[in-house]
Amino acid sequence: MYEISTKNYFPAFKIKDQFRYKAYHSGNFKDLRQVRERLTEAQIRDIKIVSQVLPFRTNNFVVNELIDWDNPFEDPIFILNFPQKEMLSEHHYNLLASALNRKVQDKELNHIIRKIVSELNPHPGGQIDKNTPEMEGIKLNGIQHKYKETLLIFPKQGQTCHAYCTFCFRWPQFIADGSLKMETDNINMVVRYLMNHPEITDILFTGGDPLIMRTKVLENYINRILDLNLPNLISFRFGTKTLTYWPFRFLTDSDADELLRLFEKIIHRGYHLSIMAHFNHYKELRNNYVVKAIKRVQSTGALIRTQSPILNHINAEKDIWEIMLKEQTELKLIPYYMFLPRDTGAREYFKVPLVKAWMIYREAIKNVSGLSRTIRGPVMSSHFGKILFLGVSEIYDKLVSVFTMIQGRNEDWVNKPFFAEYCENAGWIDEIKPAFGEDKFFFQLNQ
Ligand code: SF4
């Protein structure tokens, strides 16, 4: 009989002091030697101001291993973690700067921050209103059931990350306002919901980052679900950026081996296990610790699929995607999605128009192997479903944008191509109109 491994997975190298996890945030980032030596006072102040609204957290691995401090403001990983002045509108930036200059009381400052947050569309895609299911008349905060086959679980202990991405659409999860949080530690409720919904085949643990949880905590959730022996259940997925932001979670953290054994256990029980890994730039793959972590995860039998939004200032270039796809395939990672950034937070800063994103996608996959072309994009994960932009075409001398839906709130919407007016600067589905004079797209009727 196959036994769950009791081996100590390679490598048994000694962790350097420098890699004991240390978080940096708006309260202590000035302690970093690199910040003191490489940033001006004005740049430091900008970070302080913007981080009043956009969550800011990085760590010693990202700072010491991934960021290029010779040129931080051109470096994608620096921009990925350190809030930039231009991420807020001039109006919002000035409001905050003036409040801080005037040294207003906390109450007034918090009021200004809350107002700005509310103006940044903190819950795009109707995440709370539309996706939170009900059971026995009660809203089940902390799970989402938008597509019939997939249940999303937001475990309470996993609603943070080893570092925060400045573009993250989950940013309201990381700020103090409890009304903007989705989380649960009520595994009994999750179990009952699963038992009542045999249409669910896939469970996605998400966050935040569920792999920030101690293995014992994660195991409690997994074991309760495994114990159900649900005949309909096929797969477990973990949405995570831990491979990039803290590879030691799979290498030398005190419960790293237990985590890998938990992966093996899930697979041994016959389930498909997929790590949905966020990689935003090929630079994140070019690190020995990250590569070792990838290999250890793969040695359990888990598959690693990769996804990223296409982001201005970070990866909005054909060459970056081409290299990233090639290097991911070399590492036996499976490219999955190129998303468009959601209409929330620092969206204007990161926005890439649909047409430009499509051109980058198209050019990037021209020169990669079929194994890398598993990536689908550019995709909008919208309130209606996952909308894929197929590209620009021409019908009777009229330029049109062509879309289809990969997944829909209503499964009948899937794979029905539809046409929109060509609009060079549109970046989201609500910025475009149907192509032939209709009032609405078919999926907007009766909404
Ligand atoms: S790791 Fe994922 S959830 Fe966490 S901040 Fe980045 S994109 Fe958001």
Residues whose N, C-alpha, C, O or C-beta is under 5 A from the ligand:
A	BS01	SF4	C161 A163 Y164 C165 C168 R170 G207 G208 K241
